[in-house]
Amino acid sequence: MRATYLFGYGSLISAASRALTGHTGPALPARAGGLQRGWFAPVPADRITYLGIRRAAGATCNGVLFTIDEASLPAFDAREKSHQRIAVPRASVALLGAGALEAGAIWSYESVAPRPASDDIPLVQSYIDVIVDGCLTYGSAFAHELIASTAGWRAPWIDDRQHPRYPRHTPCLHGHAAIDDALDAAGVLQYRAS
């Protein structure tokens, strides 16, 4: 039987966040070539600009690969409502640690209509916390790569930790100080509104 993989490059890196949508297999850290990650998936209904990817020659995007039951794909498609599911060429994906991929399809979610964040639809810290906290599970270098390879940090960005706007916000395993340290080390924390 062939496996069905999803390549998560944002909140799906977090095991707790993935579990809110469906049961998945263990995640393997990986890097996909030809994909540019950035803050260009605004969702007016949520008042949040989410991470998205778009195809771009020469770009790379780190994230995680995890298996799901094919019957669970519609639940993940619904979660990624501002994106479309795309096939990721297997040859463009490299694992960043131990493990091996079974034969099967690799899917991810590409932004349908990339647009930058705005004052009305900003970056929100509660969403960023879920992403960076998930990355820190794989180490500070993994988190740094995600932050450094993401376009669009110079955007309206609010600190909503006291009243999280992100609907799938989960408690941080590594703490807010570790998240802020990772953002600061990558030189982007300066863009967050105080």
C-alpha positions as CSV (number, residue, x, y, z in Angstrom):
1,M,0.0,0.0,0.0
2,R,1.3,3.4,-1.0
3,A,1.7,6.1,1.7
4,T,0.1,9.6,1.5
5,Y,2.3,12.3,2.8
6,L,1.7,16.0,3.6
7,F,4.6,18.5,3.7
8,G,3.8,20.9,6.4
9,Y,5.8,24.2,6.3
10,G,3.9,26.3,8.9
11,S,1.6,25.4,11.8
12,L,1.5,21.8,10.6
13,I,5.1,21.5,11.9
14,S,3.5,21.4,15.4
15,A,2.3,18.0,16.4
16,A,-0.3,19.6,18.7
17,S,-1.6,21.7,15.9
18,R,-1.8,18.8,13.5
19,A,-3.7,16.7,16.0
20,L,-6.5,19.4,16.0
21,T,-7.3,18.4,12.4
22,G,-6.7,14.7,12.3
23,H,-4.5,11.7,13.2
24,T,-1.1,11.7,11.5
25,G,2.0,9.6,11.5
26,P,5.3,10.7,13.0
27,A,6.8,13.8,11.4
28,L,10.2,13.7,9.6
29,P,12.1,17.0,9.2
30,A,12.6,17.7,5.5
31,R,13.5,20.4,2.9
32,A,11.6,20.9,-0.4
33,G,13.3,22.6,-3.3
34,G,11.4,24.9,-5.7
35,L,9.1,26.3,-3.0
36,Q,9.2,29.8,-1.5
37,R,7.5,30.3,1.9
38,G,6.2,33.7,2.8
39,W,3.6,35.8,4.6
40,F,1.2,36.1,1.7
41,A,-2.0,34.2,2.5
42,P,-4.4,36.7,4.2
43,V,-7.7,35.4,5.3
44,P,-10.1,38.3,6.0
45,A,-12.6,36.1,8.0
46,D,-9.8,35.2,10.5
47,R,-8.2,38.7,10.3
48,I,-4.8,36.8,10.0
49,T,-2.2,36.6,7.3
50,Y,-1.0,33.0,7.2
51,L,2.1,31.5,5.7
52,G,1.9,30.2,2.2
53,I,4.2,28.8,-0.4
54,R,4.5,29.4,-4.1
55,R,6.7,27.7,-6.7
56,A,10.0,29.5,-7.3
57,A,13.1,28.1,-9.0
58,G,16.1,28.0,-6.7
59,A,14.1,28.5,-3.5
60,T,14.0,26.0,-0.6
61,C,11.5,25.5,2.2
62,N,12.1,23.4,5.4
63,G,9.2,21.7,7.1
64,V,8.0,18.2,8.0
65,L,6.7,15.2,6.2
66,F,4.0,13.1,7.8
67,T,1.7,10.4,6.7
68,I,-2.1,10.6,6.8
69,D,-4.9,8.3,5.9
70,E,-6.1,9.4,2.4
71,A,-9.6,9.7,3.9
72,S,-8.3,12.5,6.1
73,L,-7.2,14.7,3.2
74,P,-10.6,16.6,3.1
75,A,-10.2,17.7,6.7
76,F,-6.7,19.1,6.0
77,D,-8.0,20.7,2.7
78,A,-10.7,22.5,4.8
79,R,-8.1,23.6,7.3
80,E,-6.0,25.1,4.5
81,K,-8.9,27.0,3.1
82,S,-6.8,29.8,1.5
83,H,-4.6,27.3,-0.3
84,Q,-4.9,24.7,-2.9
85,R,-3.4,21.2,-2.5
86,I,-0.5,20.5,-4.9
87,A,1.7,17.5,-5.6
88,V,5.3,18.0,-4.5
89,P,7.8,16.1,-6.7
90,R,9.5,13.4,-4.7
91,A,12.9,14.3,-6.2
92,S,12.6,17.8,-4.8
93,V,12.3,16.6,-1.1
94,A,15.3,15.7,1.1
95,L,15.0,14.3,4.7
96,L,17.0,16.3,7.2
97,G,17.6,13.4,9.6
98,A,17.2,9.7,10.0
99,G,14.3,7.9,8.4
100,A,13.1,6.8,5.0
101,L,10.1,7.6,2.9
102,E,7.8,4.9,1.7
103,A,6.5,5.0,-1.9
104,G,3.6,7.3,-2.3
105,A,2.3,10.8,-3.0
106,I,3.6,14.0,-1.3
107,W,1.1,16.8,-1.1
108,S,1.4,20.4,0.2
109,Y,-0.7,23.6,0.1
110,E,0.1,26.5,-2.2
111,S,-1.3,30.0,-1.9
112,V,-4.1,30.6,-4.3
113,A,-3.8,34.3,-4.6
114,P,-0.6,35.5,-2.8
115,R,-1.0,39.0,-1.3
116,P,0.9,40.8,1.5
117,A,-0.3,41.3,5.0
118,S,-2.2,44.6,5.8
119,D,-3.2,46.5,8.9
120,D,-6.6,44.8,8.8
121,I,-5.2,41.3,8.2
122,P,-1.8,41.3,9.9
123,L,0.7,38.7,11.1
124,V,-0.4,37.5,14.6
125,Q,2.0,36.3,17.3
126,S,-0.3,33.5,18.4
127,Y,0.1,31.8,15.0
128,I,3.8,32.5,14.8
129,D,4.2,31.0,18.3
130,V,2.6,27.7,17.1
131,I,5.0,27.6,14.1
132,V,8.2,28.5,15.9
133,D,7.4,26.3,18.9
134,G,6.9,23.4,16.5
135,C,10.2,24.1,14.8
136,L,12.1,24.2,18.1
137,T,11.1,20.5,18.6
138,Y,13.6,19.9,15.8
139,G,16.2,22.3,17.1
140,S,17.2,25.9,17.0
141,A,18.9,25.6,13.6
142,F,15.6,24.2,12.1
143,A,13.7,27.2,13.6
144,H,16.3,29.6,12.3
145,E,16.1,28.2,8.8
146,L,12.3,28.5,8.7
147,I,12.4,32.1,9.9
148,A,15.3,33.2,7.7
149,S,13.8,31.5,4.5
150,T,10.4,33.1,5.0
151,A,9.6,36.2,3.0
152,G,7.5,39.1,4.2
153,W,8.4,39.7,7.9
154,R,8.3,43.5,7.3
155,A,4.5,43.6,7.6
156,P,1.9,44.6,10.1
157,W,2.5,42.2,13.0
158,I,0.6,42.3,16.3
159,D,1.3,40.6,19.6
160,D,-2.0,38.9,20.5
161,R,-0.6,36.4,23.1
162,Q,-2.9,37.7,25.8
163,H,-6.0,37.2,23.5
164,P,-5.0,34.7,20.7
165,R,-6.6,35.4,17.4
166,Y,-5.3,32.2,15.8
167,P,-8.2,29.7,16.0
168,R,-5.8,26.6,16.4
169,H,-3.6,28.2,19.0
170,T,-2.0,25.6,21.4
171,P,0.1,26.0,24.5
172,C,3.8,26.5,23.9
173,L,6.1,23.6,24.8
174,H,9.3,25.7,24.7
175,G,8.0,29.0,26.1
176,H,7.6,32.5,24.8
177,A,11.1,33.5,25.7
178,A,12.6,30.7,23.5
179,I,10.3,31.7,20.6
180,D,11.3,35.4,20.9
181,D,15.0,34.5,21.1
182,A,14.7,32.5,17.9
183,L,12.9,35.4,16.2
184,D,15.4,37.9,17.5
185,A,18.4,35.7,16.4
186,A,17.0,35.7,12.9
187,G,16.7,39.5,13.0
188,V,12.9,39.7,12.5
189,L,11.6,40.4,16.1
190,Q,12.2,44.1,15.4
191,Y,9.2,44.2,13.1
192,R,6.6,43.2,15.7
193,A,4.5,46.0,17.1
194,S,5.2,46.6,20.8
